[in-house]
Amino acid sequence: MDELARNRILYLTVSGGEPFCREDLPDLLAAAHSRPFQMRINTNATLIGPAEAGMLARLRPRLVDVMVGLEGPAAETHDRIRGAGSFGAMMRGVRNMLGAGLLPSFYCTVSTANLGMLREVAGTALELGTTISFNPFVRSGPCLPDDLELSPRELRSALEEVHRLAVEIPGRIGGTLLQTWAIVRDVVDGRAPSREGHGHSCAGCVRRVIVLPDGWVSPCDHFPDLRIGFLPGSTLREVLESPAAVAFRRRVEEPLENLESCRDCRFLPFCPGGCPVVPWDGAGQLGPDPLGCLKVLIDG
């Protein structure tokens, strides 16, 4: 944390796995609180009792957000994804936070399991918290089932539904799906500016890194197995200038014009490139991100 503070890191997100599984979490959060970070916590809320909620409340105003995962409006859907009994435990944790004066925000990973109930999910979240973000399911980790992935048609349906919610409930709906919808509509309506940069949209090793529990550093939580350096005993600059970090950025920043799959696309002048995690597997050049490819989202 001293090394992060010396490098003027402003935002620190504590995530997992589930951070409340760690018995020393209060000590870690207190250490972070004593340094000039704005803090966020990403949790499933199942282990937040009254004592934990009170501890979080005492971290304000440095603690600016407690983000809680919500996969469905009720136990049937949420528990299918996060495990039996998780919805009830999450709701108890949220109520404990509310009792301590904390208003959480929520995020929902949109998949085939909950695509038809996004409005209901938003209703549940906004009754209890401040905002909800909708993000698409990304198969970027081990043991994730293929049947949760959205087809292009389902993805377009999700974009439209999240946009409708944002119009009806202004200021309280966010996330990647809403951002993608805005890009698609700007292109269709002829308002899209020419893109800046050339490769995939990725903040890894530039505006974001993750420090794993064992001290290894990765570009992003979608790439936990891609190690770019070891922070204890190194400086953050040394990690970000390591051969692994340089190779990551070089591959991500490969100009889209160089990709056979993209160079003749009529949307190339406006395409932000998308996230590199899905096309990452394999060596060589990356391809289009199926969750952000304008050709797929507009032409089908």
MARVODO-103987 format. One record per atom (N, C-alpha, C): residue in three letters; x, y, z. Coordinates in steps of 0.05 Angstrom, whole numbers, padded with zeros to 5 digits, always signed. Layout:
alaXYZ...
This chain:
met+00017-00024+00000met+00000+00000+00000met+00017+00025+00000asp+00040+00024+00014asp+00059+00047+00013asp+00068+00052-00015glu+00074+00030-00030glu+00084+00033-00057glu+00062+00045-00075leu+00037+00037-00071leu+00015+00048-00087leu+00012+00078-00080ala+00013+00084-00055ala+00010+00112-00047ala+00033+00130-00057arg+00058+00119-00057arg+00080+00135-00068arg+00076+00141-00097asn+00062+00123-00111asn+00057+00127-00140asn+00031+00142-00145arg+00020+00154-00124arg-00004+00171-00126arg-00028+00156-00138ile-00030+00130-00132ile-00054+00116-00139ile-00077+00128-00124leu-00099+00133-00138leu-00122+00147-00125leu-00144+00129-00117tyr-00148+00107-00132tyr-00171+00090-00128tyr-00162+00062-00121leu-00173+00051-00099leu-00166+00024-00091leu-00191+00008-00087thr-00194-00013-00103thr-00217-00031-00100thr-00209-00057-00087val-00222-00064-00066val-00217-00089-00052val-00237-00109-00061ser-00227-00131-00073ser-00245-00150-00085ser-00235-00178-00079gly-00244-00198-00094gly-00236-00226-00089gly-00239-00242-00115gly-00249-00266-00112gly-00263-00279-00090gly-00279-00261-00072glu-00283-00270-00048glu-00299-00255-00029glu-00280-00244-00007pro-00277-00217-00006pro-00258-00206+00013pro-00264-00212+00042phe-00290-00215+00049phe-00297-00219+00077phe-00291-00247+00086cys-00280-00264+00069cys-00269-00290+00078cys-00243-00287+00094arg-00230-00264+00090arg-00205-00259+00104arg-00210-00249+00132glu-00198-00263+00152glu-00202-00254+00180glu-00188-00227+00185asp-00167-00221+00169asp-00152-00197+00174asp-00162-00174+00156leu-00186-00177+00144leu-00196-00155+00127leu-00199-00129+00142pro-00209-00128+00167pro-00210-00102+00180pro-00183-00088+00182asp-00162-00104+00187asp-00135-00092+00189asp-00126-00081+00162leu-00132-00096+00141leu-00124-00087+00114leu-00139-00062+00106leu-00165-00061+00112leu-00180-00037+00105leu-00172-00013+00122ala-00165-00018+00147ala-00155+00004+00164ala-00129+00015+00153ala-00111-00003+00143ala-00086+00006+00131ala-00091+00022+00106ala-00110+00013+00090ala-00117+00028+00066ala-00129+00055+00073his-00145+00055+00093his-00159+00080+00102his-00140+00101+00111ser-00117+00093+00121ser-00097+00112+00132ser-00080+00124+00109arg-00085+00116+00085arg-00070+00126+00062arg-00090+00141+00043pro-00080+00157+00025pro-00098+00175+00010pro-00111+00161-00014phe-00126+00140-00008phe-00141+00126-00029phe-00171+00132-00026gln-00185+00133-00049gln-00214+00129-00049gln-00218+00099-00051met-00234+00088-00034met-00236+00059-00031met-00264+00049-00041arg-00263+00026-00054arg-00288+00012-00061arg-00285-00017-00052ile-00307-00030-00046ile-00306-00058-00038ile-00326-00073-00056asn-00318-00095-00067asn-00334-00112-00084asn-00340-00137-00068thr-00365-00142-00061thr-00372-00164-00043thr-00398-00178-00051asn-00401-00203-00043asn-00427-00216-00046asn-00445-00211-00023ala-00435-00197-00002ala-00450-00188+00022ala-00460-00210+00040thr-00453-00236+00034thr-00464-00258+00050thr-00452-00260+00078leu-00428-00248+00082leu-00414-00250+00107leu-00414-00223+00123ile-00431-00205+00114ile-00432-00178+00128ile-00454-00179+00149gly-00445-00182+00174gly-00462-00180+00197gly-00463-00151+00207pro-00476-00147+00230pro-00477-00120+00241pro-00449-00108+00247ala-00431-00125+00257ala-00404-00115+00264ala-00389-00107+00239glu-00391-00123+00218glu-00378-00117+00193glu-00389-00092+00180ala-00416-00089+00181ala-00429-00065+00170ala-00420-00040+00185gly-00418-00042+00212gly-00409-00019+00227gly-00380-00012+00221met-00363-00032+00217met-00335-00027+00209met-00334-00012+00183leu-00350-00021+00163leu-00350-00007+00137leu-00360+00022+00140ala-00380+00026+00156ala-00391+00053+00159ala-00370+00072+00171arg-00352+00062+00187arg-00332+00078+00200arg-00310+00086+00180leu-00309+00073+00157leu-00289+00079+00136leu-00296+00102+00119arg-00321+00112+00121arg-00329+00135+00105arg-00315+00160+00116pro-00310+00180+00100pro-00318+00183+00071pro-00298+00171+00052arg-00275+00160+00062arg-00256+00148+00043arg-00269+00124+00028leu-00286+00109+00041leu-00301+00088+00028leu-00324+00100+00013val-00322+00100-00013val-00342+00114-00030val-00363+00095-00041asp-00358+00068-00040asp-00377+00050-00053asp-00373+00022-00042val-00396+00008-00036val-00396-00020-00031val-00413-00033-00053met-00400-00048-00070met-00413-00060-00094met-00421-00088-00088val-00446-00094-00092val-00457-00121-00085val-00468-00134-00111gly-00460-00159-00115gly-00470-00174-00138gly-00498-00183-00135leu-00515-00179-00155leu-00543-00187-00155leu-00549-00199-00182glu-00555-00225-00182glu-00559-00239-00208glu-00588-00244-00215gly-00606-00239-00197gly-00634-00243-00202gly-00651-00228-00181pro-00676-00224-00187pro-00693-00209-00168pro-00702-00226-00144ala-00697-00252-00145ala-00705-00269-00123ala-00685-00293-00121ala-00689-00310-00102ala-00670-00331-00096ala-00667-00351-00120glu-00689-00357-00134glu-00687-00378-00154glu-00665-00373-00174thr-00663-00348-00185thr-00643-00342-00205thr-00616-00336-00192his-00616-00320-00172his-00591-00312-00159his-00576-00337-00148asp-00591-00355-00135asp-00578-00379-00124asp-00569-00398-00145arg-00582-00399-00168arg-00573-00416-00189arg-00544-00409-00198ile-00538-00384-00197ile-00511-00375-00206ile-00492-00374-00183arg-00501-00365-00159arg-00482-00360-00137arg-00483-00380-00115gly-00501-00400-00117gly-00501-00421-00097gly-00526-00420-00079ala-00535-00443-00070ala-00559-00446-00054ala-00556-00429-00029gly-00577-00414-00023gly-00578-00397+00001gly-00564-00371-00001ser-00551-00365-00024ser-00535-00340-00025ser-00553-00315-00027phe-00577-00317-00038phe-00594-00294-00040phe-00603-00285-00012gly-00612-00304+00004gly-00621-00297+00031gly-00598-00286+00047ala-00574-00297+00045ala-00551-00287+00060ala-00543-00260+00050met-00544-00255+00024met-00538-00229+00013met-00557-00208+00023met-00583-00215+00023met-00603-00195+00032met-00599-00188+00062arg-00592-00208+00078arg-00586-00202+00106arg-00562-00183+00108gly-00542-00188+00092gly-00518-00170+00092gly-00525-00142+00084val-00542-00139+00063val-00550-00113+00054val-00566-00099+00075arg-00584-00113+00088arg-00600-00100+00109arg-00582-00091+00133asn-00562-00107+00139asn-00543-00098+00160asn-00529-00073+00152met-00521-00071+00126met-00509-00046+00117met-00528-00022+00119leu-00553-00027+00110leu-00573-00006+00112leu-00577+00003+00141gly-00576-00016+00159gly-00579-00009+00187gly-00556+00007+00198ala-00533+00005+00185ala-00509+00021+00193ala-00508+00047+00178gly-00528+00053+00161gly-00528+00077+00146gly-00513+00076+00120leu-00507+00052+00110leu-00493+00049+00084leu-00513+00041+00062leu-00512+00056+00040leu-00527+00049+00017leu-00509+00036-00004pro-00512+00010-00009pro-00495-00003-00029pro-00503+00004-00057ser-00485-00002-00076ser-00492-00003-00104ser-00493-00032-00112phe-00506-00038-00135phe-00508-00066-00144phe-00497-00068-00172tyr-00489-00092-00179tyr-00482-00098-00207tyr-00493-00126-00213cys-00501-00129-00238cys-00513-00153-00248cys-00497-00162-00273thr-00489-00187-00273thr-00476-00199-00296thr-00497-00212-00313val-00503-00200-00336val-00525-00208-00353val-00517-00233-00369ser-00533-00254-00367ser-00528-00279-00380ser-00555-00291-00389thr-00553-00315-00401thr-00578-00328-00409thr-00596-00335-00385ala-00584-00336-00361ala-00600-00343-00338ala-00618-00321-00328asn-00611-00296-00334asn-00627-00274-00324asn-00635-00253-00345leu-00631-00259-00370leu-00635-00239-00391leu-00664-00229-00391gly-00683-00246-00386gly-00711-00238-00387gly-00722-00224-00363met-00705-00218-00343met-00715-00206-00318met-00698-00182-00309leu-00686-00168-00328leu-00669-00145-00320leu-00685-00123-00307arg-00709-00119-00316arg-00726-00098-00303arg-00732-00106-00274glu-00737-00131-00269glu-00743-00140-00242glu-00717-00138-00224val-00694-00145-00236val-00669-00143-00222val-00664-00114-00214ala-00669-00095-00233ala-00665-00067-00227ala-00684-00058-00204gly-00708-00068-00205gly-00727-00060-00184gly-00718-00069-00156thr-00708-00094-00154thr-00698-00104-00129thr-00675-00087-00119ala-00656-00081-00137ala-00632-00067-00130ala-00638-00038-00121leu-00655-00025-00136leu-00660+00004-00130leu-00678+00008-00107glu-00692-00012-00098glu-00706-00010-00072glu-00687-00010-00049leu-00663-00021-00052leu-00645-00024-00030leu-00620-00007-00032gly-00612+00001-00056gly-00587+00015-00060gly-00589+00039-00078thr-00566+00049-00086thr-00564+00074-00101thr-00566+00070-00131thr-00551+00051-00142thr-00550+00046-00171thr-00547+00017-00176ile-00550+00009-00202ile-00544-00018-00211ile-00530-00016-00238ser-00509-00031-00241ser-00494-00033-00267ser-00499-00060-00279phe-00504-00060-00305phe-00508-00085-00320phe-00484-00089-00338asn-00472-00113-00335asn-00448-00120-00351asn-00452-00147-00363pro-00442-00152-00387pro-00447-00178-00400pro-00430-00200-00388phe-00440-00224-00387phe-00424-00247-00379phe-00400-00251-00398val-00377-00254-00386val-00352-00258-00401val-00340-00284-00392arg-00336-00303-00409arg-00324-00329-00402arg-00294-00326-00401ser-00284-00314-00379ser-00256-00308-00377ser-00242-00322-00354gly-00254-00341-00342gly-00242-00355-00320gly-00247-00385-00321pro-00236-00400-00303pro-00239-00429-00304pro-00267-00438-00296cys-00276-00459-00307cys-00301-00473-00299cys-00326-00457-00304leu-00326-00438-00322leu-00350-00423-00328leu-00365-00436-00351pro-00391-00441-00348pro-00406-00456-00368pro-00412-00440-00393asp-00410-00453-00416asp-00415-00440-00441asp-00444-00431-00443asp-00463-00445-00430asp-00491-00439-00435asp-00500-00412-00422leu-00483-00398-00408leu-00489-00372-00398leu-00483-00349-00417glu-00468-00355-00439glu-00460-00335-00458glu-00484-00325-00474leu-00486-00299-00479leu-00507-00288-00495leu-00500-00291-00525ser-00519-00297-00541ser-00516-00297-00570ser-00517-00267-00579pro-00508-00261-00603pro-00510-00234-00613pro-00538-00222-00611arg-00558-00239-00617arg-00586-00229-00616arg-00594-00224-00587glu-00586-00241-00569glu-00592-00237-00540glu-00577-00212-00529leu-00553-00209-00539leu-00537-00185-00530leu-00551-00160-00539arg-00560-00159-00564arg-00574-00135-00573arg-00600-00130-00557ser-00614-00151-00550ser-00638-00148-00533ser-00631-00137-00506ala-00608-00146-00494ala-00600-00135-00469ala-00592-00106-00470leu-00579-00098-00492leu-00572-00070-00496leu-00597-00052-00496glu-00617-00061-00511glu-00641-00046-00514glu-00656-00043-00487glu-00657-00065-00472glu-00672-00065-00447glu-00658-00047-00427val-00631-00049-00425val-00617-00032-00406val-00620-00002-00414his-00620+00003-00440his-00625+00031-00448his-00653+00041-00439arg-00673+00024-00443arg-00700+00032-00435arg-00701+00038-00405leu-00687+00021-00390leu-00687+00026-00361leu-00673+00052-00354ala-00651+00058-00368ala-00636+00082-00363ala-00653+00107-00369val-00670+00105-00389val-00687+00128-00396val-00709+00131-00375glu-00720+00109-00366glu-00742+00110-00347glu-00732+00117-00319ile-00707+00109-00312ile-00696+00114-00285ile-00670+00129-00288pro-00670+00154-00296pro-00645+00168-00302pro-00627+00170-00278gly-00601+00166-00284gly-00580+00170-00264gly-00575+00146-00246arg-00590+00124-00249arg-00587+00102-00231arg-00580+00075-00245ile-00578+00076-00271ile-00571+00053-00287ile-00544+00058-00300gly-00526+00038-00299gly-00500+00042-00312gly-00489+00015-00321gly-00463+00015-00326gly-00450-00010-00333gly-00442-00011-00363thr-00427-00033-00369thr-00416-00036-00396thr-00438-00038-00417leu-00460-00051-00411leu-00481-00053-00431leu-00492-00026-00439leu-00496-00008-00420leu-00506+00018-00427leu-00485+00034-00443gln-00460+00031-00436gln-00439+00044-00451gln-00438+00034-00480thr-00441+00008-00483thr-00440-00004-00510thr-00464+00006-00526trp-00487+00007-00514trp-00511+00017-00528trp-00506+00045-00538ala-00494+00062-00522ala-00490+00090-00530ala-00471+00091-00554ile-00451+00074-00555ile-00433+00073-00578ile-00447+00064-00603val-00463+00043-00600val-00478+00033-00623val-00498+00054-00634arg-00512+00067-00616arg-00532+00087-00626arg-00518+00111-00639asp-00495+00119-00628asp-00481+00141-00640asp-00471+00134-00668val-00463+00109-00672val-00454+00101-00699val-00478+00100-00718val-00500+00088-00709val-00523+00085-00726val-00535+00113-00734asp-00534+00131-00715asp-00546+00158-00719asp-00526+00177-00732gly-00501+00168-00738gly-00482+00185-00750gly-00469+00206-00732arg-00470+00201-00706arg-00458+00220-00687arg-00432+00211-00676ala-00423+00188-00683ala-00399+00176-00671ala-00374+00191-00679pro-00357+00199-00661pro-00331+00212-00668pro-00312+00190-00678ser-00292+00199-00692ser-00271+00180-00700ser-00257+00170-00675arg-00249+00145-00676arg-00238+00133-00652arg-00210+00144-00646glu-00203+00143-00621glu-00176+00151-00613glu-00160+00126-00606gly-00136+00124-00615gly-00120+00100-00611gly-00126+00080-00632his-00113+00057-00630his-00115+00038-00652his-00123+00010-00644gly-00117+00002-00619gly-00121-00026-00612gly-00147-00030-00596his-00147-00052-00580his-00170-00058-00564his-00172-00038-00541ser-00196-00034-00531ser-00201-00017-00508ser-00193-00032-00483cys-00172-00024-00470cys-00163-00038-00447cys-00146-00019-00430ala-00153-00017-00404ala-00138+00000-00386ala-00116-00015-00371gly-00114-00042-00376gly-00094-00058-00362gly-00066-00048-00366cys-00050-00046-00345cys-00023-00036-00345cys-00020-00007-00353val-00042+00007-00354val-00042+00036-00359val-00056+00051-00337arg-00082+00046-00334arg-00098+00059-00313arg-00107+00039-00292arg-00100+00013-00295arg-00110-00007-00277arg-00090-00030-00276val-00086-00040-00251val-00073-00066-00247val-00087-00079-00223ile-00083-00105-00220ile-00093-00118-00196ile-00070-00131-00182val-00070-00129-00156val-00050-00142-00139val-00064-00166-00126leu-00054-00190-00132leu-00066-00215-00123leu-00058-00220-00094pro-00072-00238-00080pro-00066-00243-00051pro-00037-00251-00046asp-00024-00264-00066asp+00003-00273-00062asp+00024-00252-00071gly+00015-00228-00079gly+00034-00207-00087gly+00039-00205-00116trp+00030-00224-00132trp+00034-00222-00161trp+00015-00200-00172val+00023-00188-00194val+00007-00167-00206val-00001-00176-00234ser-00027-00170-00241ser-00038-00176-00267ser-00051-00151-00278pro-00055-00150-00305pro-00066-00126-00317pro-00094-00120-00309cys-00110-00141-00303cys-00139-00137-00299cys-00150-00162-00286asp-00173-00160-00273asp-00184-00183-00260asp-00194-00204-00279his-00196-00197-00305his-00203-00217-00325his-00178-00234-00333phe-00154-00225-00324phe-00130-00239-00331phe-00114-00247-00306pro-00127-00262-00287pro-00113-00268-00262pro-00089-00286-00265asp-00088-00301-00287asp-00066-00320-00291asp-00043-00307-00308leu-00047-00283-00317leu-00027-00269-00333leu-00011-00251-00314arg+00013-00260-00305arg+00028-00246-00285arg+00049-00228-00299ile+00048-00202-00291ile+00067-00183-00303ile+00089-00175-00284gly+00087-00183-00259gly+00108-00176-00240gly+00099-00182-00211phe+00118-00179-00193phe+00114-00185-00165phe+00119-00160-00149leu+00098-00149-00136leu+00100-00123-00124leu+00118-00122-00099pro+00115-00140-00080pro+00133-00138-00057pro+00162-00142-00066gly+00179-00123-00059gly+00207-00124-00068gly+00212-00110-00094ser+00191-00100-00108ser+00194-00085-00133ser+00179-00059-00130thr+00185-00041-00147thr+00169-00016-00149thr+00147-00020-00169leu+00126-00004-00167leu+00105-00006-00186leu+00115+00001-00214arg+00133+00020-00216arg+00144+00026-00242arg+00158+00003-00255glu+00174-00012-00238glu+00188-00035-00248glu+00168-00057-00258val+00146-00060-00244val+00126-00079-00253val+00114-00071-00280leu+00106-00045-00282leu+00093-00035-00306leu+00112-00034-00330glu+00138-00034-00325glu+00157-00034-00346glu+00170-00061-00351ser+00159-00082-00338ser+00170-00108-00341ser+00166-00119-00369pro+00182-00138-00378pro+00177-00150-00405pro+00149-00161-00409ala+00138-00173-00388ala+00110-00184-00390ala+00090-00161-00394ala+00093-00139-00379ala+00074-00117-00382ala+00077-00104-00410val+00102-00100-00419val+00106-00089-00445val+00094-00106-00467ala+00098-00133-00464ala+00087-00151-00484ala+00056-00150-00484phe+00044-00148-00461phe+00015-00146-00459phe+00005-00121-00474arg+00017-00098-00468arg+00008-00073-00481arg+00013-00074-00511arg+00035-00086-00519arg+00041-00087-00548arg+00020-00103-00562arg+00012-00125-00550arg-00008-00142-00564arg-00036-00129-00564val-00043-00116-00541val-00069-00103-00539val-00071-00079-00558glu-00049-00065-00562glu-00049-00040-00577glu-00043-00045-00607glu-00042-00070-00616glu-00039-00075-00644glu-00061-00061-00660pro-00055-00044-00679pro-00076-00029-00694pro-00097-00047-00706leu-00122-00040-00703leu-00143-00056-00715leu-00140-00058-00745glu-00128-00038-00757glu-00123-00039-00786glu-00106-00062-00795asn-00090-00073-00776asn-00072-00095-00782asn-00086-00122-00780leu-00110-00123-00769leu-00124-00148-00765leu-00141-00154-00790glu-00137-00178-00801glu-00151-00186-00825glu-00181-00185-00820ser-00190-00192-00796ser-00219-00193-00790ser-00231-00165-00788cys-00215-00144-00786cys-00225-00117-00780cys-00218-00097-00802arg-00198-00101-00817arg-00187-00079-00834arg-00207-00069-00855asp-00225-00086-00865asp-00244-00078-00885asp-00271-00071-00874cys-00274-00071-00848cys-00300-00066-00835cys-00308-00037-00839arg-00333-00032-00846arg-00343-00005-00850arg-00345+00010-00824phe-00344-00003-00801phe-00345+00010-00775phe-00318+00016-00764leu-00297+00009-00778leu-00270+00012-00767leu-00264+00041-00758pro-00273+00062-00772pro-00266+00089-00763pro-00278+00096-00736phe-00298+00081-00726phe-00311+00087-00702phe-00308+00066-00680cys-00297+00043-00687cys-00297+00020-00668cys-00277+00025-00646pro-00285+00022-00621pro-00266+00025-00598pro-00250+00000-00594gly-00255-00022-00608gly-00238-00045-00606gly-00248-00066-00586gly-00262-00057-00566gly-00273-00076-00546gly-00251-00087-00528cys-00260-00106-00511cys-00242-00118-00490cys-00226-00140-00503pro-00201-00143-00496pro-00185-00165-00508pro-00188-00192-00496val-00203-00194-00474val-00202-00219-00459val-00214-00243-00474val-00236-00239-00489val-00248-00262-00503val-00230-00271-00526pro-00220-00253-00543pro-00202-00263-00565pro-00173-00268-00556trp-00167-00267-00530trp-00140-00269-00521trp-00128-00297-00526asp-00143-00318-00523asp-00132-00345-00524asp-00117-00350-00550gly-00094-00361-00549gly-00078-00366-00572gly-00057-00345-00576ala-00038-00351-00592ala-00016-00332-00597ala-00022-00315-00621gly-00006-00295-00625gly-00009-00277-00649gly-00028-00255-00644gln-00038-00244-00666gln-00056-00221-00664gln-00083-00228-00652leu-00094-00208-00638leu-00121-00211-00627leu-00142-00207-00649gly-00166-00216-00644gly-00188-00212-00662gly-00208-00194-00649pro-00232-00191-00662pro-00252-00174-00650pro-00264-00185-00625asp-00272-00167-00607asp-00287-00175-00583asp-00316-00180-00590pro-00326-00205-00587pro-00354-00210-00596pro-00374-00194-00580leu-00367-00185-00556leu-00386-00169-00540leu-00385-00140-00546gly-00367-00131-00563gly-00365-00103-00570gly-00362-00097-00599cys-00363-00118-00616cys-00359-00115-00644cys-00383-00101-00657leu-00378-00077-00668leu-00400-00061-00680leu-00413-00076-00703lys-00398-00090-00719lys-00409-00104-00741lys-00429-00125-00732val-00422-00140-00711val-00440-00160-00700val-00465-00147-00688leu-00461-00125-00673leu-00483-00113-00658leu-00502-00098-00677ile-00492-00088-00699ile-00509-00072-00717ile-00519-00088-00741asp-00501-00103-00754asp-00508-00118-00778asp-00518-00146-00771gly-00511-00156-00747gly-00520-00183-00740gly-00501-00204-00751
